[in-house]
């Protein structure tokens, strides 16, 4: 069952286990300078509340209605961060324009037995971009479809899907009990969240789609699956198409304005926000090299307009906060 | 709380902070006579039409469905939903009757996966 709770997408498989729940949040974050340097993870801002496509069905493009799912507002060239929470392990596949963000291969619902094309929730709390190396990702940056920037367009030559796709497989219950012992069936309850219903606006929008393009480099490991391919219950899955809507059209569709424009490096410095150095134990996936060959937004912009990407200055010295990745407790 | 008491309380609370919420001005904005609104607030008259309740809800910053329910009315859009599939909707409502709020919210906030 996939439900929307305020600012969270909630995957739940009560038929598998009462704890088989995983929440996904989407946060606006700083677009790090796209200058081939490696940056630490910038702090995310407030989570963005997704809206159900079905709540605004009269105002959205036909393709969106066909795909279902939810939509998120983003400013053009704004960076997006995904975070995962929940005590039950899930194998989570993520696509951008139906391009797998870990391998760069075309979207498939199934897990790949040969090469890890998913991340494991709990082991990985964040996913900020396309995996381009063992310890680096290129940030997810929202760009309009049709201008060539997105990973989808660079790899397929088509601006067909856009958005973001998420599919979650729970761990097999036997594997969960074996690995997590008595705690697996203890009475620790997952906390439910409040619900916030939105009111539809009146404007109708077409051609509002955005996709995700590779931005600046961020140091982030995507850790290998420690449980193995056979641990996942591939008979059960839920998936969601997350459409990305330009902030202006979002206002026209929902009547809600985004609270503030995307902050830049200078704002982050003025607010004295620390950047994160994540320490996580475990082997990272290597990436396939397909995504590493993509042109970043700044490269593409310069080729297209003959001038550097605006607001792309390096931050200078920043405050750094070390963060230890939380791992799921094993019993 | 009855419809009459509820809207009078809400309007009076707003009026204590802002004079534009006097009986006369609110009546004017929703397009009824002040005497008529006064009688509704006192419970002398039955609640007004759906259209006026919608305007009143908007005016007082209240939820339209809540005010309609307090007035013992079902909005036109919900009537259409029921008319389209009367048995199914009736059965659904009977089934959710005793569910806790969070379970009902789970039900209505399920995200549909489509064809992609």
Interface residues (C-beta under 8 A of the other chain):
Chain A: X1 X2 X3 X4 X5 X9 X52 X53 X54 X65 X66 X67 X68 X69 X70 X98 X161 X165 X192 X195 X238 X239 X240 X241
Chain B: X102 X105 X106 X109 X110 X111 X112 X113 X114 X115 X116
